Amino acid sequence: MVAAHNFAGLLVARLFLGLFEAGVAPAFIALSQMWWRRREQPVRIAVWYASNGICNVFGSLLTYGIGHIHSSVLKSYQIIFLFFGLITVAYSALVLFVLPDSPVTARFLKGEDKLVAIERLRANNQGVDGNRWDWGHVKEAALDLKTWMWAAMMFAISVPSGGISTFGPLIVKNFGFDKFQTILLNMPFGAVQLISTMGGAWAATKLKMKSPVLAFLSLPPIAGCVTLLYLPRDASARAPLLIAYYIISVYPGITPLIYSWSAANTAGETKKKVTTGALFVAQCAGNVLGPNLYTTGEAPLYHRGLMSNLALFVGLIGLYGVTVVYLIMLNRRHGKTRVSMGKKAVLVDQSMERVKHATADDEAQDVPIGEHAFTDRTDFQNEDFIFVY
């Protein structure tokens, strides 16, 4: 990006940046599935995703400061990209040598500690070894209605995400602020993003359910879009406009919960990777479409973009409901299969309990839990797999 001096150069650089970034989110999801119980995954996924909010807060400050640097050699945007790019390259070396692929290969776990790290994941029924590839899993993921439901959710949230993240500063600027004020006024956007991401993950962990939290997080963006659609763009409405913009910024808390909801309900090494990849493709598609709904010709109202976002936020709530109904049906189907095999119809999902509670539940059920946990069975193939809502 630093070497680019025209639009074509920026486009090519951005293309390669996207290619190299493409594996980051799916890899983080895979690592979260390998290391933590299903109860623990929402907060862990939220922690790394919340870094976007942290970057919006401190990145805005850094961008504001770096943007005031005057150089006869480099433009402001080149200095900004050079600064953040060097940090990324330096940190990548640390990740390469320190981050393990899975508990099985972790060098900092020795002997019994490694066995404990693996055994505590048994109740997930999702495995821990990420080196297998099974084309049967690929087919199952493609035919699994859940895959398409979560991909639809990810697309629906990524359209407004792509539009607002790209045109958000321009929207704020059209409230009557200059470019440097606009940079600083995006700091609260990042703070709200951080709070909604971590708060949503905490609530989902406490409730042991993600769908009601997702529905709740979809309500503030709906209110914010409606407010922006009807408020005038003049100095008298600056404060309400900013408040509405910040209310919309609750939406980033939705994305990591969709990822963790999908991750918690998918088993089989290959199927997990394919499903996460499908969600990421849907996210990228939404990010591509989103900015195109906001055009400078519609400034400062941006009615088309805001109306589209409003419709998608409302549609998301419907998708949550349909997905919950389908997951209930799948649990009932597994229950019938267990009965036909002489097992209990209803099992306590230990992976959604604290470890000390899970041990007591295991004894109370008087049945082997996680019998197929490490056999690379998918969520459809393993009758003991419990789908979470």
N, C-alpha and C positions, 0 to 999 in steps of 0.2 A: 504494500500500500504506500510505503514511503517513496518508492522508486517511481510511482505513477505520477505523470504530469498532465494527463488529459483524461477524458471520460473513458476512452477505449482501454487505457492502461489500468484505470481503477476497476473497470469491469472485469478484466482478465485477473487482476490481483484478487478481487472479491470472489471470483469463481474458484480459484485455488484455495482461498481461505475457507470457503464453504466445504470444499472437498475434504480438507484436512480436519475440519471441525465436526464432520458428519458422524464420526464414530464416538464422540465424547459422551453424549447423553445415553445412547444404548449401552456403552461400556459401564457407565456409572450405575445404571439400572441392574445390569448383570452382576456387578460387584455387590450391590445392596442385597440381591437375592442370595448370593453365595455366603454372606457373612452374618446376616441377621434373621431372627425369627420374624414371622409375618406381623406380629404385634409391633415389632421394633422398626420395621421398614419405613412407614410413613414419615417418622421424624428424621430418620437418616437420609432419606431421599430429599426431604425438605431442607435439610441443613446445606447440602451442596447446591440445591436449586436456589435457596435464599441468598446465595452469594450474588445473584443478579441484583437483588435489592441493595445489598451492601455496596456493590459497584456503582449503582445509580446514585447513592448518597456520596461516597467518597470520590467516585469517579467524576461526579459533577464538580466537586471542589477542585480536584486536580486539573480537570479540563478547563475550568474557569481560570486557574492560575497559569497553566501552560499556554492557554490561548492568548495571554497578555505578553508572552515572550515575543520579542521582535528580533528576527534574524534576516540577514541579507542573503543567506544560503537556503534555509528551509522555511517553508510556510508553516503556519500554526498546526494544520492538520497532520503534516508530516512529523512534526515534533511529538504530537500526541501519539500517533501510531508507533513511532520509534520507541517512546518511553514504555508503553504498555506491551509492545512486542518483545522487547528485551527481557522484561519481567517474565513473560510467558515462556520464552525459550529457556531461561535459567531454571524456572520451576519444573519444566518438563524433564530435565535431567534428573532432578530429585525423584520425580514420580517413576521414572524408568528403573532406577536402582533400588527404590525403597518399597514401592507398592507391589504386594504379592498378587498372583493370579487367583488364588483361592486358599482356604484354610489348609488344604492338602499340601500345598507347596510353600506355605508361609515359613520363612526362615527364622522368624522370631518366636515361633511356637515349637516347643520341644516335647517329645514323648507324650506324656499323659495330657498336657495342655492342648496338644493338637487333637487328641481323641475327644476331649471335652468340647472343643470348639466345633467339631463336626457333629457330635452326638446331640448337642443342644438344638441342632437344626432338623432333627429327625421328624418332629411334628409338622414341619413345613410340607413334607411330602413333595419336595421340589428338587432334591439332589444338591450336590455341591461341586461336582467336577464339570468343568466347562469345555472339555476337549472332544466331545462326541458330536457327530453330525448324522442325523437320521432323516432321510427324505420322506419317510412316513409321517414324521412330525411336521414337516413342511406342508404336506397335503392336509393334515388335520388342522393346522393353524389357518390355512386358506379357507377351509370349509367350516370353521368354527364361527358361529354367529357372534360370539363374544369379541373376537378379533375385530370384526367390522364395526361393532357397537363402540368399542373404545377408540378405534380409528376415526369414526365419525365424531365422537366427542372431541378428540384431539384436533381434528380439522376445524370444528366449530369454535373452539376456544382460540385457535391459532390465527384465524382470520382477524378478529379484533386485536389480538396480541401483535400481529405483524403490522397492522395499520396504525395502532396507537403508539407502538414503540418507534415506528418510523416517522409518523406525522405528529406525534404528541408534542414535541417541541414547537412545531409550526403552529399547532392549535393554540398552545399557550402564547406564542408570539402574537397571534392574531387577537389575543385578549387585550393587547396594547402594551406589551413589554418589549424591550430591546433584546438583542441576541444573548448578551451576558446575563441579564436578569432572567431570561428564559432558562439558561443553564442552571442557575441557582434554584429556580422555582421547581426544577425537576428533582431536587433532593427529597422533598416530602413524598413525592411519587415513589421513590425507592424505599423510604421508611415505611410507608403503608404496605408496599409489596413485601417487605421483610416481615412485618407483623402478621399479615394475612397468610403468608406461606407457613410460618412457624406456628401461628395460632391454629390454622386449619389442621396441620399435622397433629398437634397436641390434642385437639378435640376429637379427631378421628381415632387416635390411640385410646383415649378415655372411653369413647362410646363403643369402640370395637366395630365401628361402621364408618364407611366413607361416603355413601350416597347422601345421607342427610346433611353432612357437612358441605359437600359439593353443592347441594341445592341452596344452602344458606349463603355460601360464598358467591353464588350467581345473582343474588338479589341486589346487593349494592351497585354492581355495574349496570343493572337494568335501571335503577333509580338515577344513576349518574348520566346515562345516555338520554333518558327522558328529559332530565333537567337541561342538558346542553342543547337539546333540540328546540327547546322553547324559550331559553333565555336570550335576550338581545346581546349583541356584541358591542357594548359601549362601556365607557369608564364606570358608569354607575353599577354595572353588573360584574365588575372584575372579581370581587370576593366570592359571590355565589358561583361564578364560572370556575374559579380555581377549586372551590370545595367540591363541585360536581366532578371535575377532572380527577381530583384525588380519590373521590369515592369510587370512580371507575377503576382506579389502580388496585383495587382489591383482587381483580381477576387473575393476577399471576399466581395466587394461591391455589387456583384450580388445576393448573397443569401438573404439578408434582403429585397431586392426589389421584389424578387419572392414571399417571404412570404407576403409582404404588398400588392402586386398585387392580390394574391389569396384571402387575407383577405378582400380586398375592393370589390371583386366581388362575395362574398358568403354571403348569408343571411339564417336565420333559426338557432336557437341555437345549435341544434344537428348537423346540416349539417356543420356549421362552425367548430365544434370540430372534426368531422370525416375527413373533408377536410384537416385541419391543421395536424391531426394525420397521414394522408396518405402521406403528404409532408415530415413529419419528418421521417417516415419509409423509404421513398425513399432516404432521406438524409443519414440515417444510412447505407442503403444498398450501397450507393455510397462510403461512408467512409470506408466500409469493403473492397470493391473491389479495391479502389484506391491504397493503399499501396502494394497490390499484383502485381501491374503493374511495380513496381520498385523492382528489385532484386539486391543483392550485386554482383551477377555474371555479371551484365551488367554495373557495375561501371567502369569508371567514366562517361560514355556517357548517360546511361539510355535511349536509343533510344526508346524502346517499350513504356515506361511510357510517354515520351514527345510526341511521335506520337499519342498515345491514347488521351492525353490531348488536343492536337491540333485539332484532329477530333471532340472532344466533344464541344470545344469552338465554332468551326464553325457550328456544328449542332444546338447549342443553338440559334444562330441567326435565323436559319430556323424555330425553334419552336416558337420564338417570333412572327414571321410573321404569321404563321398559327393560333396562338391563337388570334391575333388581328382580323383576318378575321372572326373567329368564334364569337368573341364578337360583332362585327358589325352586324352579322346576328341575334344574340340574341336581340340586341337593336331594330332592325327592326321588329322582331317578337312581341316584347312588344309594339312597336308603333302601329302595326296593331290591337293588342288586345285593346289598349286604344281607338282607333278610333271606334271600334265596340261597346264600352261601352259609347260612347259619350264624351270621353275625348280628349285632344289635343294629336296629334301624337308625337310631339317633346316637351320634357320638359327640363328645365334648371336644371342641376345637382347641387343643392345647397350644397351638402356635399363636393364638390370640390371647393367651393368658400369661401372667407373669410366671417365671420359671418355677418358683416355689409352689404356686397354685397348680401348675400343670402337673407336677409330680403327684400331688394328692388326687387329681382327676384321673391320672393314669391308673392308680391303684383302684379307684372307685369303679372304673369301667370294666376292669377285669378282662380286658382284651388287649392283644398286642397292638400298640400304636406305632404308626410309621413302618409297618411291615414291608412296604414297597418303597420306602422313602428314598433309597439310594439305588434303585433298580432302573432309573431313567424312564419310568412310566409317565405318560402324560396325565393331565387332570381328568381326561375322559376315561383313560385306561385303568386308573387307580380308583377302586371303589371306596377307599378310605379317605379320598381327597374331599375336603369340605370347602365349598365356595363361600366367600365372605361378601357381605353387602356394603 
